[in-house]
Amino acid sequence: MLTPADHIHHATDQYGTAVLDTRRGTWLMLDGDASRIWQAITVRGGTAGLADEIAVPTGQDPRTIGGRIAAFVDELVDADVLIDTDRRRRRWHR
């Protein structure tokens, strides 16, 4: 399951989604499909079925769209904007 990190605040309107990273003090502005991906994550907990929802009405290849969605989500996980509870990293302490 995907979820925003604790230090992330977000708001969506008709123009897109604004994501505030309070740890870094930076904004991420999402428009179009990026906002749609964010909404799927925050409402449904993941992006299952989203590639078809985006690709089919526009005649695009769902596999191509799925790859782009996965790459975008991976970037957000790597940047600590999103937490993937299915693949949490273990941190070892001495």
Secondary structure as a PSIPRED ss2 file (coil, helix, strand):
# PSIPRED VFORMAT (PSIPRED V4.0)

   1 M C   1.000  0.000  0.000
   2 L E   0.000  0.000  1.000
   3 T E   0.000  0.000  1.000
   4 P E   0.000  0.000  1.000
   5 A C   1.000  0.000  0.000
   6 D C   1.000  0.000  0.000
   7 H C   1.000  0.000  0.000
   8 I E   0.000  0.000  1.000
   9 H E   0.000  0.000  1.000
  10 H E   0.000  0.000  1.000
  11 A E   0.000  0.000  1.000
  12 T E   0.000  0.000  1.000
  13 D E   0.000  0.000  1.000
  14 Q C   1.000  0.000  0.000
  15 Y C   1.000  0.000  0.000
  16 G E   0.000  0.000  1.000
  17 T E   0.000  0.000  1.000
  18 A E   0.000  0.000  1.000
  19 V E   0.000  0.000  1.000
  20 L E   0.000  0.000  1.000
  21 D E   0.000  0.000  1.000
  22 T C   1.000  0.000  0.000
  23 R C   1.000  0.000  0.000
  24 R C   1.000  0.000  0.000
  25 G C   1.000  0.000  0.000
  26 T E   0.000  0.000  1.000
  27 W E   0.000  0.000  1.000
  28 L E   0.000  0.000  1.000
  29 M E   0.000  0.000  1.000
  30 L E   0.000  0.000  1.000
  31 D C   1.000  0.000  0.000
  32 G H   0.000  1.000  0.000
  33 D H   0.000  1.000  0.000
  34 A H   0.000  1.000  0.000
  35 S H   0.000  1.000  0.000
  36 R H   0.000  1.000  0.000
  37 I H   0.000  1.000  0.000
  38 W H   0.000  1.000  0.000
  39 Q H   0.000  1.000  0.000
  40 A H   0.000  1.000  0.000
  41 I H   0.000  1.000  0.000
  42 T H   0.000  1.000  0.000
  43 V H   0.000  1.000  0.000
  44 R H   0.000  1.000  0.000
  45 G C   1.000  0.000  0.000
  46 G C   1.000  0.000  0.000
  47 T C   1.000  0.000  0.000
  48 A C   1.000  0.000  0.000
  49 G C   1.000  0.000  0.000
  50 L H   0.000  1.000  0.000
  51 A H   0.000  1.000  0.000
  52 D H   0.000  1.000  0.000
  53 E H   0.000  1.000  0.000
  54 I H   0.000  1.000  0.000
  55 A H   0.000  1.000  0.000
  56 V H   0.000  1.000  0.000
  57 P H   0.000  1.000  0.000
  58 T H   0.000  1.000  0.000
  59 G C   1.000  0.000  0.000
  60 Q C   1.000  0.000  0.000
  61 D C   1.000  0.000  0.000
  62 P H   0.000  1.000  0.000
  63 R H   0.000  1.000  0.000
  64 T H   0.000  1.000  0.000
  65 I H   0.000  1.000  0.000
  66 G H   0.000  1.000  0.000
  67 G H   0.000  1.000  0.000
  68 R H   0.000  1.000  0.000
  69 I H   0.000  1.000  0.000
  70 A H   0.000  1.000  0.000
  71 A H   0.000  1.000  0.000
  72 F H   0.000  1.000  0.000
  73 V H   0.000  1.000  0.000
  74 D H   0.000  1.000  0.000
  75 E H   0.000  1.000  0.000
  76 L H   0.000  1.000  0.000
  77 V H   0.000  1.000  0.000
  78 D H   0.000  1.000  0.000
  79 A C   1.000  0.000  0.000
  80 D C   1.000  0.000  0.000
  81 V C   1.000  0.000  0.000
  82 L E   0.000  0.000  1.000
  83 I E   0.000  0.000  1.000
  84 D E   0.000  0.000  1.000
  85 T H   0.000  1.000  0.000
  86 D H   0.000  1.000  0.000
  87 R H   0.000  1.000  0.000
  88 R C   1.000  0.000  0.000
  89 R C   1.000  0.000  0.000
  90 R C   1.000  0.000  0.000
  91 R C   1.000  0.000  0.000
  92 W C   1.000  0.000  0.000
  93 H C   1.000  0.000  0.000
  94 R C   1.000  0.000  0.000
